[in-house]
């Protein structure tokens, strides 16, 4: 489970900012929203509010940058993603760190880099012990030298291989060493270096970022009749007019009319990389391309299987592109209600986009109900004040992002404000009690002279 994310010198974040999923000991309500791991209680949800251009979406983008860097090094298009409100930030380190749990162990993984030059300057992984000690697993210094922690005792054979990998990695300035240690490497279950695989897999698979452009990997929904029936039942509850959700196979020629062939090749290559970096030979993902919804399944070296949606309204069939924006948005999201897995965090930008406020509220209620017995977390940004309710969220699950006088984003929790449990939070928020709302300046339309 995610413990916290911190980011520095990225987009609108100048100084180090942190969002924590550790629960407040002062709040007694909604204990079911907490999961206790050893001595630490972690929250299931985090909802982030802020005005337009406050920087709240940059939290989502920080997750996306970390995952992109894991899978291909610092992206070319991230070279100007340092905080540009100061000229000196161009050559200043940007820092990204995630703290999370795997099998009841706490880890801190992070890296620093000069984004404008695509250079990783440092990289680190520590196991965080309950007594406050941080046990070093590996570090990479600013000379690109990689070191194992003193407490890591690999076999002689493993240590020799590690030295070869570290030496061969020299010159890969824009790539992460943890990625190199998962590029075609195999680990025995009792390996002293298996933390490289465990941590990489958790960040790569268990952080699921939902945007129209990013697929939901390992989703069986569109290739499983039982799941399709469940999806149909679920969609009917949202009063969209859809009575049944079906799929149909399409050919490459049909696909070429929907998306450019080069774009589809990128999708298939992405899935092939996932197969290479995992223990399974089968992956699935779903994408929305313009007004089409495409699901792709890749098994080993076989040709990909491509499906699209058929949506029945009574006796009539409709294509996905004929549905309303709100219904399309639902199909971006419903997978997370049906997919069941442990230790997953869904990260969503503007969850409520195109949805009716009551539908958004119902979606969140169903999400909490669906995953009540699982270690599943939800982190999302929103403008929807109607869900800012202590009947739905704990105070420590509600966060705000606001720009300061230097135009840099700051993150803070509602928990820092002393509020009664019966307080109407949405009203207080819109009145400016917590900040993070638009502040309008006076504007006068010019009058033409007669």
C-alpha positions in Angstrom: 0.0 0.0 0.0 1.1 3.6 -0.6 2.4 5.3 2.5 3.4 8.7 0.9 4.6 10.4 -2.2 6.9 13.4 -2.1 8.1 15.6 -5.0 10.4 18.5 -5.5 11.1 20.8 -8.4 8.5 19.3 -10.7 5.9 21.3 -12.7 4.3 23.6 -10.2 6.0 22.1 -7.1 9.1 24.0 -6.2 10.1 23.0 -2.7 9.5 19.5 -1.4 5.8 18.7 -1.0 4.3 15.5 0.4 1.0 13.7 0.5 0.7 11.1 3.2 -1.7 8.1 3.5 -0.9 7.7 7.2 -4.1 8.1 9.2 -4.4 10.7 12.0 -4.6 9.3 15.5 -7.0 12.1 16.4 -9.9 11.0 14.2 -12.1 8.2 15.6 -14.7 8.1 12.8 -14.7 5.6 9.9 -12.2 3.2 11.2 -13.1 0.9 8.3 -11.2 3.4 6.1 -7.9 2.4 7.7 -5.7 -0.7 7.1 -3.3 -1.4 9.9 0.1 -2.8 8.8 2.3 -3.6 11.8 2.1 -0.4 13.9 1.1 1.9 11.1 -2.5 2.7 10.0 -2.9 3.6 6.3 -5.8 5.3 4.7 -7.8 3.7 1.9 -8.6 7.0 0.2 -7.2 10.4 -0.7 -9.3 13.1 -2.4 -7.5 16.2 -3.6 -9.2 19.6 -4.1 -7.9 22.7 -5.7 -8.7 25.6 -8.1 -8.0 25.2 -11.8 -4.3 25.5 -12.4 -3.6 25.0 -8.7 -1.3 22.1 -9.5 -3.4 19.2 -8.2 -3.1 17.3 -11.5 0.7 17.5 -11.1 0.5 15.0 -8.3 -1.0 12.6 -10.8 1.7 13.5 -13.3 4.4 12.8 -10.7 3.1 9.2 -10.4 3.1 9.0 -14.2 6.6 10.3 -14.5 7.9 7.8 -12.0 6.3 5.0 -13.9 7.5 6.3 -17.3 11.0 6.6 -16.0 10.9 3.0 -14.7 9.9 1.7 -18.1 12.1 3.8 -20.4 14.2 6.3 -18.6 13.4 10.0 -18.2 11.0 10.8 -21.1 12.2 13.4 -23.7 9.0 15.4 -23.1 9.8 15.8 -19.4 12.9 17.9 -20.1 11.0 21.2 -19.4 8.9 19.8 -16.5 11.1 21.3 -13.8 9.4 24.1 -11.8 9.8 27.0 -14.2 8.9 29.8 -11.8 12.6 30.2 -11.1 15.3 30.3 -13.8 17.8 28.4 -11.5 15.4 25.5 -11.3 16.5 24.4 -14.8 19.8 23.0 -13.4 18.5 22.1 -10.0 17.7 18.5 -9.0 14.1 17.3 -9.1 13.4 14.7 -6.5 10.7 11.9 -6.5 10.1 9.4 -3.7 7.5 6.8 -2.9 7.1 5.0 0.4 4.9 1.9 0.3 4.5 -1.6 1.8 5.0 -5.0 0.2 4.1 -8.1 2.3 4.1 -6.0 5.5 7.5 -4.6 4.8 7.9 -0.8 4.4 10.1 0.6 1.6 11.3 4.0 0.4 12.3 4.2 -3.2 13.3 7.4 -5.0 15.6 9.2 -7.4 16.8 12.7 -8.1 17.5 14.0 -11.6 18.2 17.1 -13.7 15.2 16.9 -15.9 16.4 19.5 -18.4 19.5 17.3 -19.1 17.8 13.9 -18.7 20.4 12.9 -16.1 19.7 10.7 -13.0 21.9 12.1 -10.2 21.0 9.7 -7.4 18.8 6.7 -6.7 18.0 4.9 -3.5 16.0 2.1 -1.9 15.7 1.6 1.8 13.7 -0.8 4.0 12.0 1.3 6.7 11.9 -0.6 10.0 9.4 0.1 12.8 12.0 1.3 15.2 12.7 4.3 12.9 15.8 2.8 11.3 16.2 3.0 7.5 18.1 -0.1 6.2 19.9 0.6 3.0 19.3 -1.9 0.2 21.0 0.0 -2.6 22.1 3.5 -3.5 23.4 5.1 -6.7 25.6 8.1 -6.1 26.1 11.2 -8.3 29.1 9.5 -9.9 26.7 6.7 -11.2 28.3 4.2 -8.9 25.9 1.6 -7.5 26.4 0.2 -4.0 24.5 -2.5 -2.1 23.7 -1.8 1.6 26.0 -3.3 4.2 23.3 -5.5 5.5 22.6 -7.1 2.1 24.5 -10.4 1.9 24.2 -12.0 -1.5 25.9 -15.2 -2.4 29.3 -15.0 -4.1 27.7 -15.8 -7.4 25.0 -13.2 -7.0 27.5 -10.6 -5.8 29.7 -11.2 -8.9 26.7 -10.9 -11.2 25.6 -7.7 -9.5 29.1 -6.2 -10.0 28.9 -7.1 -13.7 25.4 -5.5 -14.0 26.6 -2.4 -12.2 29.7 -2.0 -14.4 27.7 -2.6 -17.6 25.2 0.1 -16.5 27.8 2.8 -16.6 26.8 5.5 -19.1 23.0 4.9 -18.7 22.6 8.4 -17.3 18.9 8.8 -18.0 17.8 5.3 -16.9 17.2 3.9 -13.5 19.3 1.1 -12.1 16.3 -0.7 -10.6 14.9 -1.0 -14.2 18.2 -2.5 -15.3 18.0 -5.1 -12.6 14.6 -6.2 -14.0 15.6 -6.3 -17.7 15.7 -10.0 -18.5 17.0 -10.9 -15.0 15.7 -13.9 -13.2 15.7 -14.3 -9.4 15.4 -17.3 -7.2 12.8 -17.1 -4.5 15.5 -17.1 -1.8 17.7 -14.5 -3.6 19.1 -11.8 -1.4 18.6 -9.4 -4.3 14.9 -10.2 -4.9 13.9 -6.8 -3.5 14.9 -5.4 -6.9 12.1 -7.4 -8.5 9.6 -7.0 -5.7 9.9 -3.2 -5.6 10.0 -2.7 -9.3 6.9 -5.0 -9.8 4.9 -3.2 -7.1 5.5 0.3 -8.6 5.0 -0.9 -12.2 1.9 -3.1 -11.6 0.2 -1.9 -8.4 0.1 1.8 -9.2 -2.7 2.1 -11.8 -3.1 5.5 -13.3 -6.4 6.1 -15.1 -6.6 8.6 -17.9 -8.2 8.1 -21.3 -4.7 7.6 -22.8 -3.4 5.1 -20.3 -4.7 1.5 -20.4 -5.8 -0.6 -17.5 -3.4 -3.6 -17.7 -4.3 -7.1 -16.9 -8.0 -6.5 -17.2 -10.0 -9.7 -18.1 -13.3 -8.0 -18.3 -13.7 -7.9 -22.0 -12.5 -11.5 -22.5 -14.7 -13.1 -19.8 -18.5 -13.6 -20.2 -19.0 -13.6 -16.4 -17.2 -10.2 -16.1 -19.2 -8.8 -19.0 -22.5 -9.9 -17.4 -21.3 -8.2 -14.1 -20.3 -5.1 -16.1 -23.8 -5.0 -17.8 -25.5 -5.2 -14.4 -23.3 -2.5 -13.0 -23.8 -0.1 -16.0 -27.6 -0.6 -15.7 -27.5 0.7 -12.1 -26.1 4.1 -13.3 -29.2 4.8 -15.4 -27.4 5.3 -18.7 -30.0 3.5 -20.8 -27.6 0.7 -21.7 -29.2 -2.7 -21.1 -26.3 -4.9 -22.0 -22.5 -4.6 -22.7 -21.1 -6.9 -25.4 -17.8 -7.1 -27.3 -16.9 -8.1 -30.8 -13.6 -9.0 -32.4 -12.3 -6.6 -35.1 -9.6 -7.1 -37.7 -6.5 -5.1 -38.2 -8.1 -3.5 -41.3 -11.0 -2.3 -39.1 -8.6 -1.1 -36.5 -6.6 0.9 -39.0 -9.8 2.9 -39.6 -9.9 3.8 -35.9 -6.3 4.5 -35.0 -3.1 4.9 -36.9 -1.2 1.6 -37.3 1.9 3.1 -35.8 0.0 4.0 -32.7 -1.3 0.4 -32.4 2.3 -0.9 -32.8 3.2 1.2 -29.8 0.4 -0.4 -27.8 1.5 -3.9 -28.8 5.1 -3.1 -28.0 4.1 -1.8 -24.6 2.2 -5.0 -23.9 5.2 -7.1 -25.1 7.5 -5.3 -22.7 5.1 -6.1 -19.9 5.3 -9.8 -20.8 9.1 -9.6 -20.8 9.2 -7.9 -17.4 6.7 -10.2 -15.7 6.2 -13.8 -14.8 3.1 -14.1 -17.0 2.9 -14.6 -20.8 -0.5 -12.9 -21.0 -1.5 -9.3 -20.7 -4.6 -7.2 -21.5 -5.2 -3.5 -21.7 -8.0 -1.2 -22.6 -7.7 2.2 -24.3 -10.0 4.9 -25.4 -8.9 6.3 -28.8 -11.0 9.4 -29.7 -14.5 8.0 -29.9 -13.5 4.3 -29.9 -12.9 1.9 -27.0 -10.4 -0.8 -27.8 -9.3 -3.7 -25.7 -6.2 -5.7 -26.7 -5.0 -9.1 -25.3 -1.5 -10.3 -26.1 -0.5 -13.9 -25.3 3.3 -14.6 -25.7 4.3 -14.2 -29.3 0.8 -14.8 -30.7 -1.0 -12.1 -32.7 -2.9 -9.7 -30.5 -6.6 -10.2 -30.1 -8.5 -6.9 -30.6 -12.0 -6.2 -29.4 -14.4 -3.3 -29.3 -17.6 -2.6 -27.5 -21.2 -3.1 -28.6 -23.7 -1.4 -26.3 -27.3 -2.5 -26.4 -30.2 -0.1 -25.7 -33.1 -2.4 -25.6 -33.1 -4.1 -29.0 -30.8 -1.6 -30.7 -27.0 -1.8 -30.9 -24.9 1.3 -30.5 -21.1 2.0 -30.9 -19.2 3.4 -28.0 -18.6 6.7 -29.9 -22.4 7.3 -30.0 -22.7 7.4 -26.2 -22.6 10.6 -24.1 -19.4 11.9 -22.5 -20.6 10.9 -19.1 -21.2 7.3 -20.2 -17.8 7.2 -21.9 -16.3 8.4 -18.7 -17.9 5.6 -16.8 -16.2 3.1 -19.1 -12.9 4.7 -18.1 -13.7 3.9 -14.5 -15.9 0.9 -14.1 -13.1 -1.6 -14.4 -11.9 -0.6 -10.9 -15.2 -1.6 -9.4 -15.1 -5.1 -11.0 -11.4 -5.9 -10.9 -10.4 -7.5 -7.6 -6.8 -7.6 -6.4 -4.9 -6.8 -3.3 -2.4 -4.0 -2.6 -3.4 -1.8 -5.5 -3.7 2.0 -5.7 -5.8 3.6 -8.4 -4.7 7.1 -9.2 -7.2 9.2 -11.1 -7.2 12.8 -12.4 -10.6 14.6 -12.1 -12.6 11.5 -11.4 -15.9 13.4 -11.7 -15.3 14.7 -15.2 -18.5 14.6 -17.3 -20.4 12.8 -14.4 -23.5 13.9 -12.6 -22.7 14.7 -8.9 -25.0 12.0 -7.7 -23.4 9.5 -10.1 -20.0 10.4 -8.8 -21.1 9.9 -5.2 -22.7 6.5 -6.1 -19.5 5.4 -7.8 -17.4 6.2 -4.7 -19.9 4.3 -2.5 -19.7 1.3 -4.8 -15.9 1.5 -4.9 -15.7 1.4 -1.1 -18.2 -1.4 -0.9 -16.5 -3.5 -3.6 -13.0 -3.3 -2.0 -14.0 -3.3 1.7 -12.1 -6.4 2.4 -9.1 -5.7 0.2 -5.9 -3.6 0.5 -7.0 -1.3 -2.3 -6.5 2.5 -2.3 -8.0 5.3 -4.3 -6.3 8.7 -4.8 -8.0 11.2 -7.1 -8.3 14.9 -7.8 -11.7 16.6 -8.1 -13.7 19.8 -8.1 -16.9 18.1 -6.9 -17.7 19.8 -3.6 -20.8 17.7 -3.0 -18.7 14.7 -2.1 -16.7 16.7 0.4 -18.6 15.1 3.2 -17.6 13.5 6.5 -20.2 10.9 5.8 -18.2 9.7 2.8 -14.6 10.6 3.8 -12.5 11.1 6.9 -11.0 14.5 7.4 -7.5 13.1 6.9 -8.5 11.7 3.6 -9.3 15.2 2.2 -6.4 17.3 0.8 -6.0 20.7 -0.8 -3.5 22.1 -3.3 -3.1 25.9 -3.5 -0.5 28.2 -5.2 1.4 30.5 -3.0 2.6 34.1 -3.8 5.6 32.7 -5.7 3.2 30.7 -7.9 4.4 27.4 -6.4 1.9 24.6 -5.4 1.5 23.7 -1.7 -0.2 20.5 -0.4 -2.0 20.4 2.9 -4.7 18.3 4.6 -8.1 19.2 5.9 -7.0 17.6 9.2 -5.0 20.7 10.0 -8.3 22.5 10.4 -10.2 21.9 13.6 -13.7 20.8 12.4 -16.6 19.2 14.2 -17.9 15.9 12.8 -21.3 17.6 12.0 -19.6 20.5 10.0 -20.9 21.0 6.4 -17.4 20.9 4.8 -18.5 21.7 1.2 -20.1 25.0 2.4 -17.1 26.0 4.4 -14.8 25.1 1.4 -16.8 27.2 -1.1 -16.7 30.1 1.4 -12.9 30.0 1.4 -12.5 28.5 4.9 -9.8 26.1 3.7 -8.3 28.0 0.7 -7.6 26.2 -2.6 -10.5 28.0 -4.4 -10.3 30.5 -7.3 -9.7 34.1 -6.3 -11.1 36.3 -9.0 -9.9 39.8 -9.9 -12.1 42.6 -11.0 -12.7 42.9 -14.7 -14.6 45.5 -16.6 -15.6 45.2 -20.2 -14.4 48.1 -22.3 -17.1 50.4 -23.7 -16.9 51.5 -27.3 -17.2 55.2 -27.9 -20.4 56.2 -29.7 
